[in-house]
Amino acid sequence: MAAYGLASAAFSARCKAAGGGTLRLTMPRLRTALLRAPLPWPLPAVLAWLLAWTLFIAARWLGAAPVVALALATLAGALVAAAVQGRWRGLLVAGGFPVSALTLAGAGSMPAWIWLLAALPLVWAYPLKAWRDAPFFPTPARALDGLADVVRLPTSARVLDAGCGAGHGLQALRGVWPDARLEGVEWSRPLRWLAAWRCPWARVRRDDMWADDWSGFDLVYVFQRPESMARAWAKAEREMSAGGWLVSLEFEVPGRTPLARLEVDPRRSVWVYRMGPAPRVAGTSDSTGPAKRR
């Protein structure tokens, strides 16, 4: 943070010398503002990258050396990333500007159509309709260990991975319930094909997870975004039968007390919810709060 303070002070002094007011960049103020006005993903990333590029161009226009302008803009992106919920999102926000700046610096003579051509595979693998859902972050292999001690499913239970990506969540679910009838739904065609190839024992369909019918499933697993958890809960309540399970990796349902919370990975929690009147489960706490397992 000392480097951030020096860079900010130097840039503020240059702005003042150029006839403008003093520019004050303070982490607490920006963090508070961002947390009070949450934006749908990926808008925070886009705004952070735009801010970083604006600062970089302004610093260069005011006469700052390229390395100083690069450092100031990178620190601004890191400042915004500190207010973004989720470790991987924070890395995307913080790394977007320096990666793009260094890439452009190393490919100055490339024609513009090359960049469009390079973007086509990304759009194909991650279509625009899926941008409001979670980006592609695989479920860690052992992230769901211990879940069977809390969630008791019948033999041949139907389990859905909603937004299954390349099938990592399906593999983790199979490790917990090897006898379950596992299904995955994924909107991206390439990811759906990859999941079906990696998980031949599961039924993987291409569909919109929000339009898909969750009724008939004993458990639905999601690894979504914090902004979409209220929507996932409303869909589960509307379509799943009483006694069904909703399991979320990393993000909790706002305003709802989980039946249990597992902490296999200290960086991630597994939030366990049950539809309708939830019977007590061995190892859970009383009604005043969720059980924790490590």
C-alpha positions, 0 to 999 in steps of 0.5 A, spaced: 500 500 500 506 504 500 507 504 493 499 505 492 500 511 496 506 514 492 503 513 486 497 516 487 500 522 491 505 523 484 499 523 480 495 528 484 500 533 484 501 532 476 493 533 476 494 539 480 500 542 477 496 541 470 491 546 473 486 541 475 484 539 482 487 534 487 485 527 485 484 523 491 484 515 491 482 512 497 481 505 498 476 505 504 471 510 500 471 506 493 470 500 497 464 502 501 461 505 494 462 499 490 459 495 496 453 499 497 452 499 489 453 492 487 453 491 479 451 485 475 457 481 473 461 482 468 460 490 469 464 491 475 470 488 471 468 492 465 468 498 469 475 497 472 478 496 466 475 502 463 478 506 469 485 503 469 485 505 461 483 512 463 488 513 468 493 510 464 492 515 458 491 521 463 497 519 466 501 519 459 498 525 457 500 529 463 507 526 462 508 520 466 513 515 464 510 509 461 512 505 467 509 510 472 502 510 468 502 502 468 503 502 475 498 507 477 493 504 472 494 497 475 493 499 482 487 502 480 484 496 478 487 492 484 483 497 488 477 495 485 478 488 485 479 489 493 471 490 493 469 485 488 466 478 492 469 472 490 477 470 489 477 469 482 473 475 480 478 479 483 483 476 479 480 477 473 478 485 475 485 486 477 489 482 471 485 485 466 488 491 465 496 489 465 494 483 461 491 487 455 496 493 456 502 488 455 499 484 450 498 490 446 505 493 447 507 486 444 503 486 438 503 493 436 503 491 428 498 486 428 491 488 424 485 489 428 481 483 425 486 479 428 483 480 435 476 479 432 478 472 430 481 471 436 475 473 440 470 468 436 472 462 439 471 465 446 464 467 444 463 460 441 465 457 448 462 462 452 456 465 448 453 472 450 447 469 453 451 466 459 455 472 461 449 473 466 451 467 469 457 464 473 464 464 468 467 458 467 470 456 474 471 449 475 469 445 482 475 443 485 476 435 485 474 434 493 470 441 494 464 436 496 467 431 501 463 430 507 457 432 504 454 425 504 454 426 512 449 431 511 445 430 505 442 423 506 440 421 499 436 415 497 439 409 492 439 412 485 437 419 487 437 424 481 442 429 482 443 435 477 449 440 476 445 446 474 451 450 469 455 444 469 461 447 465 466 442 463 463 436 468 468 438 474 462 439 478 459 432 476 465 428 477 465 431 484 458 429 485 460 422 483 465 422 488 460 423 494 454 419 491 457 414 486 450 410 485 446 417 484 443 418 477 447 424 475 445 429 470 448 436 468 445 442 464 450 447 460 448 452 455 455 452 452 455 447 446 463 446 447 463 445 454 457 441 454 460 436 449 466 436 453 462 435 460 459 429 456 466 426 454 469 427 461 463 424 464 460 418 460 456 416 466 452 422 466 446 425 462 449 432 460 444 436 456 444 443 453 439 447 455 438 454 459 439 452 467 434 457 468 429 455 463 430 447 465 425 444 470 428 442 477 422 438 479 423 431 480 431 432 482 432 430 489 438 435 489 440 441 485 448 443 485 450 450 483 456 454 483 454 460 481 455 468 482 453 471 489 448 475 485 444 469 482 443 465 489 436 469 490 434 467 483 436 460 484 433 459 491 426 462 488 427 457 482 428 451 487 422 453 492 418 453 486 419 447 482 423 442 487 419 438 492 419 438 499 425 435 502 429 436 496 436 439 497 439 445 494 447 445 495 451 451 493 459 452 493 462 458 495 456 463 495 450 463 500 443 464 499 441 471 502 436 472 508 436 464 508 439 460 514 442 454 511 441 447 514 449 446 514 455 449 512 461 445 510 468 448 510 472 442 507 477 448 503 478 454 508 477 459 502 470 456 500 464 453 504 459 449 501 452 451 503 446 446 504 439 448 504 433 444 504 426 445 501 420 445 506 420 443 513 427 441 514 428 435 519 434 435 523 440 432 521 445 429 525 451 434 527 447 440 525 445 445 530 439 448 533 434 452 529 438 459 531 444 457 526 447 452 521 452 447 523 459 447 521 463 442 519 471 442 517 
